[in-house]
């Protein structure tokens, strides 16, 4: 990983699988990259056990080489977004199916002891020195074992990276100034997009999802920060399409026209969960309270 600029803002996203960086917060990423922010993506697993979700890629040759193909997809998405990226090197836990659900595979990310799985992230935090870090909430955004473990590892590593007595071999301590949870798929956003599609006489891809999605006003109210980034929705979409095994360009991801998205919900949304700086809520900037030169030099 290249050395971060001392006087530049630095943002780290921690994700469970390749493609998560493009489906969650990618327009925010592109916006900050365009503004000169150093953005680094950490990918916890290789996505080895992920299903091939694009019918056009559901072929024996793809399935036989899924690990390498997903790495190549990540390289393309990384170039599109303009970020640097590291793999933590753990193995995808897969999505357990059945009732009762089967045990997770031995050695998978979700079963690695927390102190062990956090160690490489502590090292990356201390070397990149992010001012802001984003990850998933305690439910993982959705309850995939790797997403939940990503949350646990991220929060553990943020604490450990700031403590000089923990992981002394991982470099000098670094205090992340702000930590956010990503709330890419909050219900108010989906409801607003759905309503606008129907108002325009268009078929909404969210009809069935909303019927199954139990309202949770308390969870929706957790959003503190909405980053205006509609200008960068096309970059987000290009990064998504780079993950060809996971994203069907003719699928529901792209059924809502860009002009609908831009007019109805031009932001990506976050929850501020930790901060060592003062900023007034609600926010429209992940770096609110950090942009002063004196803060950057800390």
C-alpha positions in Angstrom: 0.0 0.0 0.0 1.4 3.4 -0.9 2.2 5.9 1.8 -0.8 8.3 2.4 -0.4 12.0 1.9 0.3 13.8 5.2 -1.9 16.8 4.5 -4.7 15.1 2.6 -7.9 13.7 4.1 -7.9 9.9 4.3 -10.9 7.6 4.2 -11.0 3.9 4.7 -13.9 1.6 3.8 -13.9 -1.9 5.4 -16.0 -4.4 3.4 -16.7 -8.1 3.6 -16.4 -9.2 0.0 -15.3 -7.9 -3.4 -18.3 -6.0 -4.9 -19.4 -4.6 -1.5 -17.3 -1.5 -2.1 -19.3 -0.8 -5.3 -22.8 -1.5 -3.9 -22.3 0.4 -0.7 -21.0 4.0 -0.7 -19.3 3.9 -4.1 -20.7 7.3 -5.3 -19.5 8.8 -2.0 -16.1 7.2 -2.7 -15.9 8.6 -6.2 -16.9 12.1 -4.9 -14.2 12.2 -2.4 -11.6 10.8 -4.8 -12.5 13.6 -7.2 -12.0 16.1 -4.4 -8.4 14.8 -3.7 -9.2 12.5 -0.7 -7.1 9.4 -0.3 -9.5 6.5 -0.2 -8.5 3.0 0.7 -10.7 -0.1 0.5 -10.1 -3.1 2.7 -11.7 -6.4 1.5 -11.9 -9.0 4.3 -12.5 -12.1 2.1 -12.0 -13.2 -1.5 -15.7 -13.9 -2.1 -14.8 -17.5 -2.9 -18.1 -19.0 -1.8 -20.3 -16.3 -3.3 -22.9 -17.4 -5.8 -22.7 -16.3 -9.5 -25.7 -13.9 -9.6 -25.4 -12.9 -13.3 -26.9 -15.6 -15.5 -24.6 -14.6 -18.3 -21.6 -15.6 -16.1 -23.1 -18.8 -14.7 -20.8 -21.1 -16.6 -18.5 -24.0 -15.6 -15.3 -22.2 -16.5 -16.3 -19.2 -14.3 -17.2 -21.4 -11.4 -13.9 -23.3 -11.7 -11.9 -20.1 -11.5 -14.2 -18.0 -9.3 -11.5 -16.9 -6.9 -9.2 -15.4 -9.6 -12.1 -14.0 -11.5 -13.4 -12.1 -8.5 -9.9 -10.7 -7.9 -9.8 -9.5 -11.5 -13.3 -7.9 -11.1 -12.0 -6.1 -7.9 -9.0 -4.8 -9.8 -11.3 -3.2 -12.5 -13.7 -1.7 -9.9 -10.7 -0.3 -8.0 -9.5 1.4 -11.1 -12.9 2.8 -11.9 -13.3 4.2 -8.4 -9.7 5.5 -8.2 -9.0 3.9 -4.8 -6.2 1.8 -3.4 -7.1 -1.6 -1.9 -5.9 -4.4 0.3 -7.2 -7.9 0.9 -7.2 -9.1 4.5 -6.8 -12.6 3.1 -9.6 -14.5 4.9 -11.9 -17.1 3.2 -15.5 -16.4 2.5 -17.9 -18.0 5.0 -20.7 -18.5 2.5 -24.4 -18.0 3.1 -25.7 -20.9 5.2 -29.1 -22.2 3.9 -31.5 -24.7 5.5 -33.5 -25.1 8.7 -31.7 -25.5 10.8 -28.8 -23.8 9.1 -25.6 -26.0 8.7 -22.4 -25.1 10.5 -20.1 -22.7 8.9 -17.1 -24.1 7.0 -14.0 -24.7 9.1 -11.4 -22.0 8.7 -13.8 -19.4 7.2 -13.7 -15.7 8.1 -16.6 -15.8 10.6 -14.9 -18.5 12.6 -11.4 -17.0 12.9 -10.8 -15.8 16.4 -11.3 -12.0 16.6 -7.9 -11.1 17.8 -6.4 -13.0 14.8 -8.7 -11.6 12.2 -8.3 -8.0 13.5 -4.5 -8.1 13.3 -4.1 -7.3 9.6 -6.7 -4.6 9.8 -4.9 -3.0 12.8 -1.7 -3.0 10.7 -3.5 -1.3 7.7 -5.2 1.3 9.9 -1.8 2.2 11.4 -0.1 2.4 8.0 -2.8 4.3 6.1 -3.8 6.4 9.1 -7.5 7.1 8.1 -9.2 10.1 9.6 -12.6 8.4 8.8 -13.5 4.7 8.7 -16.7 3.2 7.4 -18.1 -0.3 8.0 -21.4 -2.1 8.6 -23.7 -2.0 11.6 -24.0 -4.7 14.2 -26.5 -6.6 11.9 -24.0 -6.5 9.0 -26.4 -4.4 6.9 -27.9 -7.8 6.3 -27.1 -10.9 8.4 -24.5 -12.6 6.2 -21.9 -14.1 8.6 -19.1 -12.3 6.9 -20.8 -8.9 7.1 -21.5 -9.4 10.8 -17.9 -10.4 11.4 -16.7 -7.4 9.3 -18.5 -5.2 11.8 -16.9 -6.9 14.7 -13.4 -6.9 13.3 -13.7 -3.3 12.2 -14.8 -2.0 15.6 -12.2 -4.1 17.5 -9.4 -3.0 15.2 -10.3 0.7 15.5 -9.9 0.4 19.3 -6.8 -1.7 19.1 -5.1 0.5 16.5 -5.2 3.5 18.9 -3.8 1.5 21.8 0.1 1.4 21.9 0.0 -1.7 24.1 -1.9 -3.8 21.6 -0.3 -5.3 18.5 3.0 -3.4 19.1 4.4 -5.2 16.1 1.8 -3.6 13.8 3.4 -0.1 13.8 2.8 3.2 15.8 -0.7 3.6 17.1 -3.3 5.6 15.2 -6.6 7.1 16.4 -9.4 7.1 13.8 -11.3 10.3 14.3 -14.7 9.3 13.1 -16.4 5.9 12.5 -19.6 5.5 10.4 -21.9 2.7 9.6 -23.2 2.5 6.0 -26.9 2.5 5.5 -27.1 2.1 1.8 -30.4 0.2 1.8 -32.5 2.1 4.2 -36.3 1.7 3.8 -37.2 5.4 3.4 -34.9 5.5 0.3 -36.4 2.4 -1.2 -40.0 3.7 -0.5 -39.2 7.0 -2.1 -37.8 5.4 -5.2 -40.7 3.0 -5.4 -43.3 5.7 -5.1 -41.6 7.8 -7.8 -41.4 4.9 -10.2 -45.2 4.2 -9.8 -45.9 8.0 -10.1 -44.2 8.0 -13.5 -46.1 4.9 -14.6 -43.0 2.7 -14.5 -42.6 -0.8 -13.0 -40.8 -0.7 -9.7 -38.3 -3.4 -8.8 -39.0 -2.9 -5.1 -42.7 -4.1 -5.0 -41.9 -7.6 -3.5 -39.0 -6.4 -1.3 -41.2 -3.7 0.4 -43.9 -6.3 1.1 -41.4 -8.5 2.9 -39.5 -5.6 4.6 -40.9 -5.0 8.1 -40.7 -1.2 8.9 -38.3 -0.3 11.6 -38.5 3.5 12.3 -36.0 3.3 15.1 -33.4 1.9 12.8 -34.2 4.4 10.0 -33.8 7.2 12.5 -30.1 6.2 13.1 -29.0 7.9 9.9 -27.0 11.0 10.9 -25.2 11.9 7.7 -26.3 12.2 4.0 -23.6 12.8 1.5 -24.7 14.5 -1.7 -23.1 12.4 -4.5 -25.7 12.1 -7.3 -23.1 13.4 -9.8 -21.2 10.2 -9.2 -24.0 7.6 -9.6 -22.7 6.7 -13.1 -19.2 5.9 -11.6 -20.9 3.8 -9.0 -22.8 1.9 -11.7 -19.6 1.3 -13.8 -17.9 -0.1 -10.7 -20.9 -2.4 -10.0 -20.9 -3.7 -13.6 -17.1 -4.5 -13.2 -18.2 -7.2 -10.8 -19.7 -9.2 -13.7 -20.2 -12.5 -11.7 -22.3 -10.6 -9.1 -24.2 -7.9 -11.1 -26.4 -8.4 -14.1 -26.4 -5.2 -16.1 -30.0 -6.1 -17.2 -31.0 -6.9 -13.6 -33.0 -5.0 -11.0 -29.9 -2.9 -9.9 -30.4 -0.8 -13.0 -34.2 -0.7 -13.4 -34.5 2.7 -11.7 -33.4 5.4 -14.2 -30.6 7.7 -13.0 -32.8 10.8 -13.3 -35.2 9.2 -10.8 -32.5 8.4 -8.4 -30.9 11.8 -8.7 -34.2 13.7 -8.2 -35.6 11.5 -5.4 -32.6 10.5 -3.3 -29.3 12.2 -4.4 -27.4 11.1 -1.3 -25.7 8.0 0.3 -26.5 7.7 3.9 -24.5 6.9 7.0 -24.6 6.7 10.8 -22.0 8.4 12.9 -21.2 6.0 15.7 -17.9 7.3 17.1 -16.2 10.7 16.9 -13.3 12.5 18.6 -14.2 15.8 17.0 -17.1 18.1 17.2 -19.6 18.3 14.4 -23.2 19.3 14.3 -25.8 16.7 13.4 -27.2 16.1 10.9 -24.2 16.2 8.6 -23.6 16.2 4.9 -19.9 15.4 5.0 -18.0 12.4 6.5 -15.2 14.9 7.3 -17.3 17.4 9.1 -15.2 18.6 12.1 -12.0 17.3 10.6 -11.2 19.6 7.7 -9.2 22.2 9.7 -5.5 21.9 9.1 -4.7 21.5 12.8 -6.9 18.4 12.9 -5.4 16.9 9.8 -1.9 17.2 11.3 -2.9 15.2 14.4 
